[in-house]
């Protein structure tokens, strides 16, 4: 009988991804813990040169990330607002910190027609 458990196993069978989440549960001899996936969230907008530069830099260096383009996914604004009050892009978030801009530059929401 197939499992209906909401967690999905991969790899060695001791890691489980939580659907629709950026987290996974790891289990082993030392118990169970919640760990962040190794994928960064990158919030971008159309026409933002700093966003384009950041994504190109990550691609060139082989950094894993998930791009969230706010022009194409406006429903993600609430998620971004949970992470930062700034109205600037790009925004990079991992499991413990948020950074805004790329190499000292950023674009305002107004510059990108997002306000």
Protein Blocks (a to p, Z undefined) as FASTA:
>chain_A
ZZfbfbdcehjopaccdehiabdcdddfkocaddddfbdcddddehiaklmmmmmmmmmn
opacddddfklmmmlmmmmmmmombfcddddddfkbccedeehiacdfklnopZZ
